[in-house]
Amino acid sequence: MAKGKGLLFALLYFIAELWLTSQQVLRIGGIFETLENDPVSVEELAFKFAVTNINRNRTLMPNTTLTYDIQRINLYDSFEASRRACDQLALGVGAVFGPSHSSSVSAVQSICNALEVPHIQTRWKHPSVDNRDSFYINLYPEYTSISRAVLDIVQYYKWKTVTVVYEDATGLIRLQELIKAPSRYSIKIKIRQLPTGSKDARPLLKEMKKGKEFYVIFDCSYQTSADVLKQILSMGMMTEYYHFFFTTLDLFALDLEPYRYSGVNMTGFRLLNIDSPQVASVVERWAMERLQAPSKAETGMMEGMMTTEAALMYDAVYMVAAASQRTSQITVSSLQCHRHKPWRFGSRFMNMLKDVFLGQMNFPFASADKVLKGSGKKEPRV
């Protein structure tokens, strides 16, 4: 009997050891910019949140554990971004996420392209960033898709005169399809800019009110949108005569309750399909974690809401995890920036990422880009 127990124990030990050795580890790298008053960005929080949830749910990666290396850099520091990217590649990562600012993005993108390691982005990028880099994927909808979708909205509502109010020069790029519309359609467009260096938009709103500019498109961040909405209300412009369209993809996450019964018309895009049970489950877990975290400065957003950039980061990590499970016998190597010797499995892994990204596998927030690319022939989903 004792001998039988010994054999059983040895068998169980062998099975446990076999299971442990069959477990693989995939490391990914995240480079995130920090500000003095906000040391941990939403993107970093979403990055960690995604890894934790994927490891907790073994259905996606039953034989692989996802780990990460995080590097924080100052805003606009492209040299530091390059150095940290090389550190991560030397450590051995299957993909690099971030940073966000265009100059830093370009620096990291160039390194990843040379060493054939996927570089993942989740924020709007300036079209001047080199699109020829074959090891770059951006989950954020292309600026042309957003621009065409805005024009679709204008045509759907049959607006003949439109005021475009932008926050910075990138807004003119995002809205170029609409700005070019007068040459092709009978639409009159007036372009205005929000004040720089000041949050007080009331003088501008006063001019718009005096000019009876009733159809207005605001291209600005959700934080600025929250401030503008309060000032619109104080100027007595929250009435049924006005129709405001906000290009921020986070309008739905703002506290709009004070304007609900004003009679004003308000429109915006939303990427998160919260009617999906899978999306709702992820958003709920995110909200629970955020509500337990220390409170931050007022941004106008409802507590616990998942922003678009957080959702896209979750999708990006999910995409890499899903691709890794469909690519057998891939090992992550330590790479040296000064040697210019690329990752031997880089091309194969990048091709699998593109397959997942282009829709061969659904991931939690994957309906996002499809909404923006829809035709304006039917009532738009806003």
Secondary structure, DSSP 4 states (H G I P E B T S, - for coil): -HHHHHHHHHHHHHHHHHHHHH-EEEEEEEEEEEBTTBSS-HHHHHHHHHHHHHHH-TTT-TTEEEEEEEEEEETT-HHHHHHHHHHHHHH--S-EE---SHHHHHHHHHHHHHHT--EEE-S---TTS-TT-TTEEE-SPPHHHHHHHHHHHHHHTT-SEEEEEESSTHHHHHTHHHHTGGGTSS-EEEEEEPPTT----HHHHHHHHHTT--EEEEE--HHHHHHHHHHHHHTT--STT-EEEE--TTGGGB--GGGTTS--EEEE-----TTSHHHHHHHHHHHHHHHHSPP----SBPTTPPPHHHHHHHHHHHHHHHHHHTS-S-------TTTT---TTHHHHHHHHHHIIIIIS--TTTTHHHHHTS-TTSPP--
